[in-house]
């Protein structure tokens, strides 16, 4: 029997056309996989199509799929229009090329491999998985959005960590700059590593903000920055294993951070080597917490 899979996808760009992001969540039994991606030049429709393509590419064998999208363009295109387009060699009735034909061509054979029921869901209407893919797509878009394009009143979060030994007593500090005010948070662990404190700082700092916030996070940690912007995509695909098959170090915290980020739109900034007052305050908080641990 074919496996039963539930898929939710979303995509968009800001402006339209502009910087784009997409996301997909696949559920099969007790398992769940989240996929994201972005493009420096895109449209809402292209991101919706790319999300669907990537989701179906992730299925390794024919499946029974319940596919959910808030894009009528995607749903109607694949269920009503695509056969006519293909029959006319991807030309419309007026003789002009079908927009996004390259992506429709890629999607069609993928869709035909599976038994798919296509569902339209109203966006921002409270469907939990629709809300999650919307947040993930926004997060993917903001990951390549220049900081100056963020809303001028978007909060800024600054993270630092400290550890006296490896492992040893460690601490983390976070400073949230928002509406002209600074909010501080810190924590410690008796036996830990600097990398675990960097991850804990990100989790603790984000929890200072309400879900749905757009935020710029600055860190001096290459481990945190590279992990969250590059490595984590492969870790997710491999169920938190590295390329050599060994478990990802600190996978518990990476998974916790990954889950938490679904509720925020984050632009990450590698501030290594920069002299910022807020980073210095966060570093002092981390050092004090580590000393007290």
ChimeraX attribute file (.defattr): number of C-alpha atoms within 10 A of each C-alpha:
attribute: neighborCount
match mode: 1-to-1
recipient: residues
	/A:1	6
	/A:2	11
	/A:3	12
	/A:4	15
	/A:5	18
	/A:6	18
	/A:7	24
	/A:8	26
	/A:9	33
	/A:10	32
	/A:11	33
	/A:12	26
	/A:13	26
	/A:14	17
	/A:15	12
	/A:16	13
	/A:17	15
	/A:18	17
	/A:19	24
	/A:20	31
	/A:21	34
	/A:22	32
	/A:23	31
	/A:24	31
	/A:25	22
	/A:26	22
	/A:27	16
	/A:28	14
	/A:29	9
	/A:30	5
	/A:31	9
	/A:32	14
	/A:33	16
	/A:34	22
	/A:35	22
	/A:36	24
	/A:37	21
	/A:38	26
	/A:39	18
	/A:40	14
	/A:41	15
	/A:42	19
	/A:43	21
	/A:44	22
	/A:45	23
	/A:46	26
	/A:47	26
	/A:48	27
	/A:49	26
	/A:50	25
	/A:51	30
	/A:52	27
	/A:53	21
	/A:54	19
	/A:55	23
	/A:56	24
	/A:57	14
	/A:58	12
	/A:59	16
	/A:60	7
	/A:61	11
	/A:62	18
	/A:63	19
	/A:64	16
	/A:65	23
	/A:66	17
	/A:67	20
	/A:68	23
	/A:69	25
	/A:70	20
	/A:71	21
	/A:72	15
	/A:73	14
	/A:74	20
	/A:75	19
	/A:76	13
	/A:77	16
	/A:78	17
	/A:79	11
	/A:80	11
	/A:81	14
	/A:82	19
	/A:83	14
	/A:84	14
	/A:85	19
	/A:86	16
	/A:87	9
	/A:88	14
	/A:89	12
	/A:90	21
	/A:91	16
	/A:92	15
	/A:93	11
	/A:94	6
	/A:95	9
	/A:96	9
	/A:97	14
	/A:98	17
	/A:99	13
	/A:100	13
	/A:101	17
	/A:102	11
	/A:103	16
	/A:104	22
	/A:105	14
	/A:106	14
	/A:107	21
	/A:108	15
	/A:109	12
	/A:110	17
	/A:111	17
	/A:112	10
	/A:113	14
	/A:114	16
	/A:115	14
	/A:116	17
	/A:117	13
	/A:118	17
	/A:119	16
	/A:120	14
	/A:121	15
	/A:122	14
	/A:123	14
	/A:124	11
	/A:125	9
	/A:126	9
	/A:127	11
	/A:128	10
	/A:129	16
	/A:130	24
	/A:131	17
	/A:132	22
	/A:133	26
	/A:134	27
	/A:135	24
	/A:136	30
	/A:137	30
	/A:138	27
	/A:139	28
	/A:140	26
	/A:141	28
	/A:142	26
	/A:143	23
	/A:144	17
	/A:145	21
	/A:146	12
	/A:147	15
	/A:148	7
	/A:149	8
	/A:150	15
	/A:151	10
	/A:152	8
	/A:153	12
	/A:154	14
	/A:155	19
	/A:156	19
	/A:157	29
	/A:158	28
	/A:159	33
	/A:160	31
	/A:161	33
	/A:162	28
	/A:163	27
	/A:164	18
	/A:165	12
	/A:166	12
	/A:167	13
	/A:168	17
	/A:169	21
	/A:170	31
	/A:171	34
	/A:172	33
	/A:173	33
	/A:174	33
	/A:175	28
	/A:176	24
	/A:177	19
	/A:178	15
	/A:179	10
	/A:180	7
	/A:181	8
	/A:182	12
	/A:183	12
	/A:184	17
	/A:185	18
	/A:186	25
	/A:187	21
	/A:188	25
	/A:189	18
	/A:190	16
	/A:191	14
	/A:192	19
	/A:193	21
	/A:194	23
	/A:195	20
	/A:196	24
	/A:197	26
	/A:198	29
	/A:199	25
	/A:200	26
	/A:201	28
	/A:202	26
	/A:203	19
	/A:204	19
	/A:205	23
	/A:206	23
	/A:207	12
	/A:208	15
	/A:209	16
	/A:210	10
	/A:211	15
	/A:212	13
	/A:213	14
	/A:214	22
	/A:215	26
	/A:216	21
	/A:217	22
	/A:218	24
	/A:219	24
	/A:220	19
	/A:221	19
	/A:222	14
	/A:223	14
	/A:224	20
	/A:225	20
	/A:226	13
	/A:227	16
	/A:228	17
	/A:229	15
	/A:230	11
	/A:231	14
	/A:232	18
	/A:233	16
	/A:234	15
	/A:235	19
	/A:236	17
	/A:237	14
	/A:238	15
	/A:239	15
	/A:240	21
	/A:241	16
	/A:242	17
	/A:243	11
	/A:244	6
	/A:245	10
	/A:246	9
	/A:247	14
	/A:248	16
	/A:249	13
	/A:250	13
	/A:251	15
	/A:252	12
	/A:253	17
	/A:254	22
	/A:255	15
	/A:256	13
	/A:257	18
	/A:258	16
	/A:259	11
	/A:260	15
	/A:261	20
	/A:262	21
	/A:263	21
	/A:264	20
	/A:265	23
	/A:266	26
	/A:267	22
	/A:268	24
	/A:269	18
	/A:270	15
	/A:271	18
	/A:272	13
	/A:273	7
	/A:274	10
	/A:275	9
	/A:276	11
	/A:277	11
	/A:278	21
	/A:279	23
	/A:280	16
	/A:281	18
	/A:282	25
	/A:283	23
	/A:284	20
	/A:285	24
	/A:286	29
	/A:287	23
	/A:288	19
	/A:289	22
	/A:290	25
	/A:291	15
	/A:292	14
	/A:293	16
